[in-house]
Amino acid sequence: MIVFIVLVTLLILYIVYENHTRNKELLKYAQTDALTGLYNKETTEQLTDELLSEDENKYHAFLILDVDCFKQINDIYGHAVGDIVLQKFGKLLKGTFREGDILGRIGGDEFGVIMKNIQTKDIAMKKAEELLAKTQAYKIDELKGNNISISIGISTAPQDGDCYMDLYKRADQALYQAKRSGKARVCNYFS
């Protein structure tokens, strides 16, 4: 009888453990962009809003990054190569920003980064310029000697907004200024 109770208890513990593990996997799957391994748009927005509501007095930067001429990459090399470009760019983002920063793919070839707890906008600008240089030097074999470039728009909290959507809109305005100014550059939103 004791052996039976021990076996039933072990079985219950195993089922609970497996259920917990499966739920963690499902949550990660639901929050992650399958192609890049970064957060998806919904999770990026949720985490940003949570951060901004918790840290109202801290300074954060929101960067929107857009791969320049991405449609041409798909048209010339095919969508499979376009996917490889996005995957490799995702890895480049992970290697450039801090582990605690929020990195997400928020559109087809559009990425968002929340740099948490920075001192000034200049820190975000320097990091964006570093990423710009790394991207232009990054070799992607499938592009046969051609490199990619990105344009970046930056907004900051709390100065430019106190929620994801406000920061997104203002960083997006800065991004389009970067694109209109010739692409492959960084622009700040000025309120």
JORARA-V532347 format. One record per residue. RES is the residue in one letter. OMEGA is omega in whole degrees, 0 to 359 (NA if undefined). Layout:
res,omega
RES,OMEGA
RES,OMEGA
This chain:
res,omega
M,180
I,179
V,179
F,180
I,178
V,179
L,178
V,179
T,178
L,178
L,179
I,178
L,178
Y,180
I,178
V,179
Y,180
E,179
N,178
H,180
T,180
R,179
N,176
K,178
E,179
L,178
L,179
K,179
Y,181
A,184
Q,191
T,171
D,186
A,184
L,187
T,184
G,176
L,175
Y,174
N,185
K,183
E,181
T,177
T,179
E,181
Q,181
L,178
T,179
D,177
E,179
L,183
L,179
S,180
E,187
D,185
E,184
N,179
K,185
Y,180
H,176
A,177
F,180
L,169
I,182
L,181
D,178
V,181
D,174
C,183
F,178
K,178
Q,177
I,178
N,182
D,184
I,188
Y,181
G,183
H,179
A,177
V,175
G,177
D,178
I,178
V,180
L,178
Q,182
K,177
F,175
G,178
K,178
L,177
L,181
K,181
G,184
T,185
F,181
R,182
E,182
G,178
D,180
I,181
L,181
G,170
R,188
I,177
G,182
G,179
D,182
E,183
F,176
G,178
V,171
I,174
M,185
K,168
N,176
I,184
Q,184
T,176
K,179
D,178
I,178
A,180
M,180
K,179
K,178
A,178
E,175
E,179
L,178
L,180
A,178
K,182
T,181
Q,179
A,185
Y,181
K,175
I,187
D,184
E,178
L,173
K,176
G,177
N,180
N,175
I,172
S,179
I,170
S,186
I,172
G,184
I,167
S,182
T,175
A,7
P,186
Q,186
D,178
G,181
D,175
C,182
Y,186
M,177
D,180
L,179
Y,182
K,183
R,175
A,178
D,176
Q,178
A,178
L,181
Y,172
Q,177
A,180
K,180
R,182
S,175
G,179
K,180
A,179
R,181
V,174
C,175
N,170
Y,177
F,181
S,NA
